[in-house]
Amino acid sequence: MQAAPAAARLLAAELGRDETWQRQQVEDFTKLAAGYLPPGA
């Protein structure tokens, strides 16, 4: 989850996406990933 912002930046550069897209990707990924973590992690 810590690498998500850097990964989104790289993908955005490759795909020609903007900062709004990057933020949304990080937010979506964080919500999804949190579902796989034990409570309180």
C-alpha distance matrix in Angstrom:
0.0 3.8 5.4 5.3 8.3 10.0 9.9 11.2 13.8 15.0 15.3 17.1 19.4 20.3 20.8 22.5 20.3 20.3 18.0 18.3 16.9 13.9 13.2 13.9 11.6 8.5 10.2 11.0 7.8 6.4 9.9 10.0 7.2 8.7 11.9 11.3 10.8 14.2 15.5 14.9 11.8
3.8 0.0 3.8 5.6 7.2 8.4 9.6 11.2 12.9 14.2 15.5 17.0 18.8 20.2 21.2 22.5 20.5 20.1 17.6 18.5 17.6 14.1 13.5 15.2 13.2 9.8 11.9 13.6 10.8 9.3 12.9 13.7 11.0 12.0 15.5 14.8 13.7 16.7 17.8 16.4 13.3
5.4 3.8 0.0 3.8 5.7 5.5 6.1 8.6 10.1 10.8 12.3 14.2 15.7 16.8 18.1 19.7 18.1 18.2 16.1 17.5 16.2 12.6 13.0 14.7 12.1 9.5 12.5 13.7 10.8 10.5 14.3 14.4 12.1 14.1 17.1 16.3 16.0 19.3 20.7 19.8 16.6
5.3 5.6 3.8 0.0 3.8 5.5 5.1 6.0 8.6 9.9 10.4 11.9 14.2 15.3 15.9 17.4 15.4 15.5 13.5 14.3 12.7 9.4 9.8 11.0 8.3 5.8 9.1 10.2 7.5 7.9 11.6 11.8 10.4 12.6 15.5 15.3 15.6 19.1 20.3 19.8 16.9
8.3 7.2 5.7 3.8 0.0 3.8 5.5 5.1 6.2 8.7 9.9 10.4 12.4 14.4 15.1 15.8 13.6 13.0 10.6 12.0 11.2 7.5 7.8 10.3 8.6 6.0 9.4 11.5 9.9 10.0 13.6 14.6 13.6 15.3 18.4 18.7 18.7 22.1 22.8 21.9 19.3
10.0 8.4 5.5 5.5 3.8 0.0 3.8 5.4 5.1 6.3 8.7 9.8 10.8 12.6 14.2 15.2 13.9 13.8 12.0 14.2 13.1 9.4 10.9 13.3 11.1 9.4 13.0 14.6 12.6 13.2 16.8 17.2 15.9 18.0 21.0 20.7 20.8 24.2 25.3 24.4 21.4
9.9 9.6 6.1 5.1 5.5 3.8 0.0 3.8 5.4 5.2 6.2 8.5 10.0 10.7 12.1 13.8 12.7 13.6 12.6 14.3 12.2 9.0 11.2 12.6 9.6 8.8 12.5 13.1 10.9 12.5 15.8 15.5 14.4 17.2 19.7 19.2 20.0 23.6 25.1 24.7 21.7
11.2 11.2 8.6 6.0 5.1 5.4 3.8 0.0 3.8 5.5 5.1 5.9 8.5 9.8 10.2 11.4 9.5 10.1 9.1 10.6 8.5 5.3 7.9 9.3 6.7 6.7 10.4 11.1 9.9 11.8 14.8 14.9 14.7 17.3 19.7 20.0 20.9 24.5 25.6 25.3 22.7
13.8 12.9 10.1 8.6 6.2 5.1 5.4 3.8 0.0 3.8 5.5 5.1 6.2 8.7 9.9 10.2 9.0 9.1 8.1 10.8 9.5 6.4 9.2 11.6 9.8 9.7 13.2 14.5 13.5 15.0 18.1 18.6 18.2 20.6 23.2 23.4 24.1 27.6 28.6 27.9 25.3
15.0 14.2 10.8 9.9 8.7 6.3 5.2 5.5 3.8 0.0 3.8 5.5 5.2 6.3 8.6 9.9 9.9 11.2 11.3 13.9 11.9 9.4 12.6 14.3 11.9 12.1 15.8 16.5 15.0 16.9 20.0 19.8 19.3 22.1 24.4 24.2 25.1 28.8 30.2 29.7 26.8
15.3 15.5 12.3 10.4 9.9 8.7 6.2 5.1 5.5 3.8 0.0 3.8 5.4 5.1 5.9 8.2 8.0 10.2 11.0 12.8 10.0 8.3 11.9 12.6 9.9 11.3 14.7 14.6 13.5 16.1 18.7 18.2 18.2 21.3 23.2 23.2 24.6 28.3 29.8 29.8 27.0
17.1 17.0 14.2 11.9 10.4 9.8 8.5 5.9 5.1 5.5 3.8 0.0 3.8 5.5 5.1 5.5 4.5 6.5 7.8 9.9 7.5 6.4 10.2 11.3 9.7 11.4 14.4 14.8 14.5 16.9 19.4 19.4 19.9 22.6 24.6 25.1 26.4 30.1 31.1 31.0 28.5
19.4 18.8 15.7 14.2 12.4 10.8 10.0 8.5 6.2 5.2 5.4 3.8 0.0 3.8 5.6 5.3 6.5 8.2 9.8 12.7 10.9 9.7 13.4 14.9 13.3 14.6 17.9 18.5 17.9 20.2 22.9 22.9 23.0 25.7 27.9 28.1 29.3 33.0 34.1 33.8 31.1
20.3 20.2 16.8 15.3 14.4 12.6 10.7 9.8 8.7 6.3 5.1 5.5 3.8 0.0 3.8 5.7 7.9 10.8 12.9 15.1 12.6 11.8 15.6 16.4 14.3 16.0 19.3 19.2 18.4 21.1 23.6 23.0 23.2 26.3 28.1 28.0 29.6 33.4 34.9 34.8 32.1
20.8 21.2 18.1 15.9 15.1 14.2 12.1 10.2 9.9 8.6 5.9 5.1 5.6 3.8 0.0 3.8 5.5 9.2 11.8 13.3 10.4 10.8 14.5 14.6 12.8 15.3 18.1 17.6 17.4 20.5 22.4 21.9 22.7 25.7 27.2 27.6 29.4 33.2 34.5 34.7 32.2
22.5 22.5 19.7 17.4 15.8 15.2 13.8 11.4 10.2 9.9 8.2 5.5 5.3 5.7 3.8 0.0 3.8 6.8 10.1 11.8 9.9 10.7 14.2 14.8 13.9 16.3 18.8 18.9 19.2 21.9 23.9 23.9 24.8 27.5 29.2 29.9 31.5 35.2 36.2 36.2 33.9
20.3 20.5 18.1 15.4 13.6 13.9 12.7 9.5 9.0 9.9 8.0 4.5 6.5 7.9 5.5 3.8 0.0 3.8 7.0 8.2 6.2 7.4 10.7 11.1 10.8 13.3 15.4 15.7 16.5 19.0 20.8 21.1 22.3 24.7 26.5 27.5 29.0 32.6 33.4 33.3 31.2
20.3 20.1 18.2 15.5 13.0 13.8 13.6 10.1 9.1 11.2 10.2 6.5 8.2 10.8 9.2 6.8 3.8 0.0 3.8 5.5 5.4 6.5 9.0 10.2 10.9 12.8 14.6 15.7 16.8 18.7 20.5 21.5 22.7 24.6 26.7 28.0 29.2 32.6 32.9 32.6 30.7
18.0 17.6 16.1 13.5 10.6 12.0 12.6 9.1 8.1 11.3 11.0 7.8 9.8 12.9 11.8 10.1 7.0 3.8 0.0 3.8 5.3 4.9 6.2 8.6 9.8 10.6 12.3 14.2 15.3 16.5 18.5 20.0 20.9 22.4 24.9 26.3 27.0 30.3 30.4 29.7 28.0
18.3 18.5 17.5 14.3 12.0 14.2 14.3 10.6 10.8 13.9 12.8 9.9 12.7 15.1 13.3 11.8 8.2 5.5 3.8 0.0 3.8 5.4 5.2 6.2 8.6 10.1 10.6 12.2 14.2 15.4 16.7 18.4 19.9 21.2 23.3 25.2 26.1 29.3 29.1 28.7 27.4
16.9 17.6 16.2 12.7 11.2 13.1 12.2 8.5 9.5 11.9 10.0 7.5 10.9 12.6 10.4 9.9 6.2 5.4 5.3 3.8 0.0 3.8 5.5 5.1 6.1 8.7 9.9 10.5 12.1 14.1 15.5 16.5 18.0 19.9 21.7 23.3 24.7 28.1 28.3 28.3 26.7
13.9 14.1 12.6 9.4 7.5 9.4 9.0 5.3 6.4 9.4 8.3 6.4 9.7 11.8 10.8 10.7 7.4 6.5 4.9 5.4 3.8 0.0 3.8 5.5 5.2 6.3 8.6 10.0 10.6 12.2 14.4 15.5 16.3 18.2 20.5 21.7 22.7 26.1 26.5 26.2 24.2
13.2 13.5 13.0 9.8 7.8 10.9 11.2 7.9 9.2 12.6 11.9 10.2 13.4 15.6 14.5 14.2 10.7 9.0 6.2 5.2 5.5 3.8 0.0 3.8 5.5 5.2 6.1 8.6 9.9 10.5 12.4 14.3 15.2 16.4 18.9 20.6 21.2 24.3 24.3 23.8 22.2
13.9 15.2 14.7 11.0 10.3 13.3 12.6 9.3 11.6 14.3 12.6 11.3 14.9 16.4 14.6 14.8 11.1 10.2 8.6 6.2 5.1 5.5 3.8 0.0 3.8 5.5 5.0 6.0 8.4 9.8 10.7 12.3 14.1 15.4 17.2 19.2 20.4 23.6 23.6 23.6 22.3
11.6 13.2 12.1 8.3 8.6 11.1 9.6 6.7 9.8 11.9 9.9 9.7 13.3 14.3 12.8 13.9 10.8 10.9 9.8 8.6 6.1 5.2 5.5 3.8 0.0 3.8 5.4 5.2 6.0 8.4 10.0 10.6 11.9 14.1 15.8 17.2 18.7 22.1 22.7 23.0 21.2
8.5 9.8 9.5 5.8 6.0 9.4 8.8 6.7 9.7 12.1 11.3 11.4 14.6 16.0 15.3 16.3 13.3 12.8 10.6 10.1 8.7 6.3 5.2 5.5 3.8 0.0 3.8 5.5 5.1 6.0 8.6 9.9 10.3 11.9 14.5 15.7 16.4 19.8 20.3 20.1 18.1
10.2 11.9 12.5 9.1 9.4 13.0 12.5 10.4 13.2 15.8 14.7 14.4 17.9 19.3 18.1 18.8 15.4 14.6 12.3 10.6 9.9 8.6 6.1 5.0 5.4 3.8 0.0 3.8 5.5 5.2 6.3 8.7 10.0 10.6 12.9 15.0 15.7 18.7 18.6 18.6 17.3
11.0 13.6 13.7 10.2 11.5 14.6 13.1 11.1 14.5 16.5 14.6 14.8 18.5 19.2 17.6 18.9 15.7 15.7 14.2 12.2 10.5 10.0 8.6 6.0 5.2 5.5 3.8 0.0 3.8 5.5 5.3 6.3 8.6 10.1 11.4 13.5 15.1 18.3 18.6 19.3 18.0
7.8 10.8 10.8 7.5 9.9 12.6 10.9 9.9 13.5 15.0 13.5 14.5 17.9 18.4 17.4 19.2 16.5 16.8 15.3 14.2 12.1 10.6 9.9 8.4 6.0 5.1 5.5 3.8 0.0 3.8 5.5 5.1 5.9 8.4 10.1 11.2 12.8 16.3 17.3 17.9 16.0
6.4 9.3 10.5 7.9 10.0 13.2 12.5 11.8 15.0 16.9 16.1 16.9 20.2 21.1 20.5 21.9 19.0 18.7 16.5 15.4 14.1 12.2 10.5 9.8 8.4 6.0 5.2 5.5 3.8 0.0 3.8 5.4 5.1 6.0 8.8 10.2 10.7 14.0 14.4 14.6 12.8
9.9 12.9 14.3 11.6 13.6 16.8 15.8 14.8 18.1 20.0 18.7 19.4 22.9 23.6 22.4 23.9 20.8 20.5 18.5 16.7 15.5 14.4 12.4 10.7 10.0 8.6 6.3 5.3 5.5 3.8 0.0 3.8 5.6 5.3 6.8 9.5 10.5 13.3 13.3 14.2 13.3
10.0 13.7 14.4 11.8 14.6 17.2 15.5 14.9 18.6 19.8 18.2 19.4 22.9 23.0 21.9 23.9 21.1 21.5 20.0 18.4 16.5 15.5 14.3 12.3 10.6 9.9 8.7 6.3 5.1 5.4 3.8 0.0 3.8 5.5 5.5 7.4 9.7 12.9 13.9 15.4 14.0
7.2 11.0 12.1 10.4 13.6 15.9 14.4 14.7 18.2 19.3 18.2 19.9 23.0 23.2 22.7 24.8 22.3 22.7 20.9 19.9 18.0 16.3 15.2 14.1 11.9 10.3 10.0 8.6 5.9 5.1 5.6 3.8 0.0 3.8 5.3 5.4 7.0 10.6 12.2 13.4 11.2
8.7 12.0 14.1 12.6 15.3 18.0 17.2 17.3 20.6 22.1 21.3 22.6 25.7 26.3 25.7 27.5 24.7 24.6 22.4 21.2 19.9 18.2 16.4 15.4 14.1 11.9 10.6 10.1 8.4 6.0 5.3 5.5 3.8 0.0 3.8 5.3 5.3 8.2 8.9 10.0 8.6
11.9 15.5 17.1 15.5 18.4 21.0 19.7 19.7 23.2 24.4 23.2 24.6 27.9 28.1 27.2 29.2 26.5 26.7 24.9 23.3 21.7 20.5 18.9 17.2 15.8 14.5 12.9 11.4 10.1 8.8 6.8 5.5 5.3 3.8 0.0 3.8 5.6 7.9 9.0 11.4 10.6
11.3 14.8 16.3 15.3 18.7 20.7 19.2 20.0 23.4 24.2 23.2 25.1 28.1 28.0 27.6 29.9 27.5 28.0 26.3 25.2 23.3 21.7 20.6 19.2 17.2 15.7 15.0 13.5 11.2 10.2 9.5 7.4 5.4 5.3 3.8 0.0 3.8 6.7 9.3 11.6 9.9
10.8 13.7 16.0 15.6 18.7 20.8 20.0 20.9 24.1 25.1 24.6 26.4 29.3 29.6 29.4 31.5 29.0 29.2 27.0 26.1 24.7 22.7 21.2 20.4 18.7 16.4 15.7 15.1 12.8 10.7 10.5 9.7 7.0 5.3 5.6 3.8 0.0 3.8 6.4 8.2 6.2
14.2 16.7 19.3 19.1 22.1 24.2 23.6 24.5 27.6 28.8 28.3 30.1 33.0 33.4 33.2 35.2 32.6 32.6 30.3 29.3 28.1 26.1 24.3 23.6 22.1 19.8 18.7 18.3 16.3 14.0 13.3 12.9 10.6 8.2 7.9 6.7 3.8 0.0 3.8 6.3 5.7
15.5 17.8 20.7 20.3 22.8 25.3 25.1 25.6 28.6 30.2 29.8 31.1 34.1 34.9 34.5 36.2 33.4 32.9 30.4 29.1 28.3 26.5 24.3 23.6 22.7 20.3 18.6 18.6 17.3 14.4 13.3 13.9 12.2 8.9 9.0 9.3 6.4 3.8 0.0 3.8 5.6
14.9 16.4 19.8 19.8 21.9 24.4 24.7 25.3 27.9 29.7 29.8 31.0 33.8 34.8 34.7 36.2 33.3 32.6 29.7 28.7 28.3 26.2 23.8 23.6 23.0 20.1 18.6 19.3 17.9 14.6 14.2 15.4 13.4 10.0 11.4 11.6 8.2 6.3 3.8 0.0 3.8
11.8 13.3 16.6 16.9 19.3 21.4 21.7 22.7 25.3 26.8 27.0 28.5 31.1 32.1 32.2 33.9 31.2 30.7 28.0 27.4 26.7 24.2 22.2 22.3 21.2 18.1 17.3 18.0 16.0 12.8 13.3 14.0 11.2 8.6 10.6 9.9 6.2 5.7 5.6 3.8 0.0
